Amino acid sequence: MGKPWNTIKFEIRLSPTQTLVLGFFALIIIGSLLLTLPIASADGQSISYINALFTSTSAVCVTGLVVVNTLEQWSMFGKIIILLLIQVGGLGFMTLATSLFILMGRKIRLKERLIIQEALNQYTLSGLVRLTKNVFLGTLLIEGIGALFLSIRFIPKYGVEGIFKAIFHSISAFCNAGFDIIGTSSLSPYIGDVLVNFTIMMLIILGGIGFTVWLDVIRAAKNKAKKKYGLVRTIKKLTLHTKLVLILTMLFIIIPFIVFFIVESINTDTLGQLSLGRKLLGSLFQSVTTRTAGFNTMPLAQMSHASKFLTIILMVIGGSPAGTAGGIKTVTIGVLILAVRSVMKGKDETEAFNRTIPNSVVKKALAVIIISISVIISVTMLLSLTETGSFMDIFFESVSAFATVGLSLGLTSSLTTFGKLIICLTMFIGRLGPVTMVAAMTRRSNMKKTSVKNAEEKVMVG
């Protein structure tokens, strides 16, 4: 005889990847419901659900695309909700949940560790709880310092409200979200302000390089102090991942900075009429913010086609793994460049800094790029059918949404309902990563790997 119906327990077994996807989805829905409340709007009138959903998705996915003016539309309650969604979305809900569990003295179970491992893009379970704790505390410290510097400018201008503005923009910048409550075209009023520009840029870079890079640099610095290493030996002690991140991040800042300066310095609609100092600062800020942050100090729609195209390339590249940034990630591009170099040199293995990168990593990098390009192409085609705008505007919007950047040439505010839903889905896929989404939707085989290998046969490529 079977069990009574009221004693039957239904257990849904989800993989860590599926749990991560559902967790972000639930967070978006909760945020959208809170933003539809009349108290969330400045005028006391409930906003349409589609606009609330779009805003919540953009905040959780740390994108920054908006269909309504963040300063004018939302009340203080609404702005606080958006800020919390940005913070949780930037760090990941499991990072914050684990930090709370640690504070309460609760033991972190294996299942929770597996979800953290997926969320922070780690290869092993070792030291995950300590890593989560350091990430949480480090984030609060950096955002606090950033808010302190920004308050130097905002408090004299906005009074007590400047404190909240400083906190809001510090969190938004560190999480690479791009939301602002200045009320004008992003940070355009501060294009010549050295303090604001460098504070925002440093927050963007620190959030975008990835949490594991922080800890590796700190570890190497401590070893240098203890054993009195020289700088060269200290750099050699860094992991291959950290070396690639730091080098690629530097290159993807310096090279675009030079290009933006050369191209836009002669464009009277952007930087052409500014002083040399402001041209340099504006070009550098654009180079840093373009890859994932979504702030801007120059009018994007007035940029030359060359700068717009460069912006699209930088948005696709994005930040680095295990950070708050989006895109296909700097290391992904770096691995493929190294793989191409190994082919050109006639080598079978992909190498860098006297280390061999496993073929599995190269294959994953290739998969990320192919899936990402497929998503961007599909979204661009769909928006081309439903939205009115130039191809550049639509392509730019699609890339910005997928890479969770938040920059726009003006298309966002005029999106149709279908267009808003497509952009929401694109931001969601971009935040979690295309490979994560594919893994969540498919079942991995539990069969043990065998030593049986199919016969090889070459095909012609190139």
N, C-alpha and C positions, 0 to 999 in steps of 0.2 A: 504494500500500500504506500502511495506517494505521500510526501509531506503536505500538510495543510497549506492552502494558498498564502495564508498570512505569515507563514514561517519561511517562505521561499525568498532567498536573497539573490538579487540580480547584481552580478559583478561585471563591470565593464573594464576590461583590461586595456589600458592605453600605453603606448610606448612613450618614453620621455619626450620624443619629438612631437607626438600628437598632444601630449599634455601641455607642452609649451605653446603650441598653436592655439589650442582651445583656451588657454589662460589669457593670451593676448586678445583673443576674440571676445571673451567675457568682459575683459577690462574695457574694451571699446564700447560694448553695449551698455555697460553700467555708466560710463562717462557720457554717452549720448543721451541716456535717460535723464541724468542729472542736469545736462545742459538745456533740456527742453523745459525745465521748470521755470515758471515766470520769474522766480527770484534770481535766476541766472542771467536774465537780460536786464540791461540798463533801463529800458522803458517799462519793465514789469509785464511785458507781453511775451507769451511763450513763442519761441522761434520754431520754424518748421522742423520736423524730425530729420529730414534729409540733410539740412544744413547743420543740425546738431551732430548727426552721425559723421558727416564730413569733417567737422571740427575735431571731434573726439578721435577719429581715425588718424587725422593729421598730427594730433598731439601725442597719442600713444606710439605712433610710428615715427615720432620725432622728425616730421617732414617740414611743416611750416606753411604749406599751401593753405590759403584761407578763402572762403567764399563770402565772409563778412568781415568788417573791420574789427580787429580784436579789441582795440581801445574803446571804440564807440558802442559796439553791440553788447558787450558783456559787462555785467555788474562786478563788484568786487568778489562776490561769491562765485560768479562764472569764471573770472580770471584765476581764482585760487584753484578751482576744479581743473582748469586747463593746465595750470602749473603743476599740480599733483600728477596729472596724466603724463605730462612731459617727463617728470622725474622718474615715475615708475616705468614708463616706456623706455627711457634712456638706459636705466640700470637693469631693467628686467624685473618682472614681478617676483621671480624666485630669489633674486639677490636680496631684495628688500624683505621678503618673507623670511628668508633664512636668517638675516640680520636680526629680525624681531625674535625669532626662535632662540637665537643665541642669547639675546638680552633676557629672555624669560627663562633661560636655563633648560630649554627643551632639547632633547637629543635629535640630531638630524639623521633620519633613516636613509637606507640605501636608495630607495626610490627617489627621494628628494635630492640625494647627491647626484643621481643619474640625470635628473632634470637640470640641475645646476651645471653639470658637465656639458650638456647640450647647449644651454643658454650662453655659457662663457666660452664655448668652442675649445674646450680642453680635451686632451687625449687620454688623460688618466684621472682616476678618482682621488689620487693622493694629494692631500693638502687643499682640497676644495673649500672646506669650511673656513680655514684660515685665509684663503684667497678672497672669499666672499666678504669676510669681516674687514680685511684690508681695503678692499674695493669700496665698501660702504663708508668707512671712516675717511679714506682718502678723498672720496667724492665730496663729502661734507666739508672737509678742510679746504679743498681747492675752490669749491663754489662759494664758501664763506669769504675767502681772500678776494675772489673776484668781485663779490658784492661790495666788499669794503672799498676797493678801488673805484668801482663805478659810482658808489654813493658820493664820492668826492665831487663828481660832476652833477649828479642828479639831485642831491639834497638842496644845494643852493638854488637850483632852477625850479624844482617842484615842491620844495618844503618836505614835510613829513612823508608825503606820498612818494618822494624820491627814494626812500628806503625800500619800499615794495618794488619800485621799478628796478632798483639795483639788484635785488634778489631775483626778480623775475628774469631779467636779461642775463644774469650770471648763470642761472640754471639752464635757461634756453640755449645759451652759447655752449656750455659744457656738454649738454646733451645733444648738441648739433641739431637743434630743433628749428631755429630760425623764426620763432614767434617773437613779435615785438609789440610793445604798448607805447610807442612814441607818438603815434598818430599821424605820421607823415610816411613818406616812402622809405620804410625800414630805418636804417641809421644814416640816411642822407644828411641830416643836419650836423652830423659829427664827422664829416669826411676829412676835416683837417685837424681833428682832435686826437693828439698823439696818445693820451691816457686811455680814452675810450677805445680807440682802434686796437692798441696793443693788448689791452686787457681782454677784449673780446677775442682777438686772434689767439692769444695764449690759451684761453679757455677752450676754444675750438680745437686747437692742436692737441692739448692734453687729453681731451675727451675722445679725440679721433684716433690717437695712436694705439689705443688698446690698454686694458688694465694690466695684462701680463708684462707688457713692456715697461710700465712703471716699476713693477716689483723687481724685474731683472736688472734695471739700471740702478735701483736702490741697493740691491744685493751686491752688485759689482762695486758700487761706491763704498759700501761697508767693508768689503774685502780689501779694497785699495787702502782704506784707512788703517785696517788692522795689520795687514802684511806689508804696507808701504810699497804697493805696486806703483809703477810708472803709468802714465796715461795710456800708452800704447798697449801695455800688457793688460790693463783694465778693460780696454775695448775688446781685446782678444778674448777675454773671459765672458763676454756677452754671448747669449745664445744666437744661433743663426737667424732665428725669427726676429729678434730684436735688431740685429744688424741690418737686415733687409728693410724692416719698417722704418728705421731712422734714416737710412740712405735714400729710400724711395720717397719718403715724406719730404725730405729736404729738396730732392730733385723736382718733385711735383709742386713745390712752392716757388723755387727760384726760377725755373724755366718759364712757367706761365707768367710770373711777375714781370720778367723781361719782355715777353711778347705783349702783354697787356699795356705796358708802359710805352712800347714803341708804336703800337697800333692806335691806342686811344689818346695818346698825347697830341695827335693831329686831328682828333675828332672834336670839333667845337661843341657838340651836343653832350659830351661826357666829361672828358678831362682837359680838353684843348684850351679852355680859357682860364684854367687854374694855375697857381704858382707851381714851381718845380717841386717844392716840398709836398704839396697836396697831390700832385700827379704821382709822385713816388708812393705816398701813403695809400692813395686810392687804388693804385695798381697792386700793391702788396696785399691789401685787404681783400680785393677781388680774387687774387690768387689763392688765398687761404680759405675764404668762405665758400668758394664755388664748389669744392669737392663734396661737401655735405651739409654745411651749416645753414645756408639759406638767407643770411643777412646780405644787405648790399648798401653801398654808399654812393654808387653811381647809377643813373637810370639805365636799366638793362635793355629796354626796348630801343634805346637810342644807340646802343653799341653797334659797331661794324659787324658785318656778317662773319668776318674772320674771328672776332672775339666771341660771337655767339656760338660758333662751331667749336672753338676751343673750350668754351664753357660746357658744352654738351659732352665733350670728351672727358673733361675733368669730373663732371657729375657721374658719368658711368664708372670711372675709376673709384671714386669715393675715398673713404678713410681706410683704416686698418682693422684686421680681425680682433674680436673680443673687446671692442670699444663701443662708443655710442653712435658711430658714423654708419652710413649706408654705402651703397654702391657695390661693385664686385670685389672691392678691396685692393689695396696697393700690392700686397704680397701675392695675390692671385696673378696680377699682371707681371710681377717680378719673376714668379716661377715660370711662366710661359716664355718670358724673354730669355731666361737662363736655359730653358729647354731648347729654344730656337738656336741659341748660341752653341749648345752642345752638338746639335745636328750639323751646324755649319763647320764645327771643328772635327766632325767625324767621330764623336764620342757616343757611347751607348748610354752613359749615365748623365744625369743633370747635376752639375756641381756648382758650389759657391763657397768661398772661404774655406777651402780644403775639407768640405763636407759634401756628402752625396745626398741629394733630395730623393726620397723614395718615388718610384713610378706611380704609386697610388696617389700621392699628393699632386703629381703632374696631371693625372687623369681627372682628379677632382677639380683642379683649377680649370681644365678644359671644359668640364661639364658645367661649372658655374658660368663661364663665359657664354657657352652655346645656349644654355637655358635662358640666361639674362637677355641675350640678343633676341631670342625668340619671343620673350615676353614683351620687350620694347617694341618689336615690329608688330606684334598682334594688337597691342594697345594703340599704337599710332594709326593702324588701319581702321580700328573700330572708331576712334575719335574723329578720323577723317570723314567717316560716314555720318556722324551725328552732330558734329560741331562746326560752326562757321569761323573760319580763321585761316591764316596762311599755313602752308605746310611746316614752315619753320616754327611758328607758334605752337602747333600741335605736337610736333616732334620734340620740341623743347619741353613742353608740359609733360609728355609721356616719360621722358628720361628723368626729369626732375622728380616725378612721383615715384618711379621705380627706385631711384637712387636715394630717396627720402631726403632730398635737398631742400625743396621749398621755393626755389627761384621760379619766376614766371615772367612771361612777356606780356601778361595782361589777360590771358585766356581764362584763368580760374574763375573769376567773378561772373563770367557769362556762360559757364558750363550748363548744359541741359541736365535734367534729373538723371538720365541714363549716363551721361558723361561723368557726373559726380560719383555714381556708383562704380563705374569703371576705374576712376582715379582712386577711389577708396580701396578697391581690391588690389590695385597696382601698388599702392603704398603698403598694404598689408603684406603682400608677397615680398616687396623690397625690404621691409623691416626684418622679417624672419629669415630671409634668404631663399633663393629659388631651390637650392638643394634640400633645405629643411622642409619646404612645402611639398616637394615631390616625395620625400621620405615619409612625411606624415600621411600622404594620400595612398601610399603603397605599403604592402606587407612584405617585410624582408623574410626571406626563407630561413627557417630554423634548422635546415639540414646542415649537417657537418660538412665542411669542405673535404673533398677527396683529392687524392694525388693524381687522379685521371685528368689528362690534358689532351684536348683535341689536336689533331695534326695541323701544323702550320702551313699556310699558303699565302704568298705575297700578292698584293694588289698594287696597281700603279697609282701614285698620287703626285700632285704637283704638275 
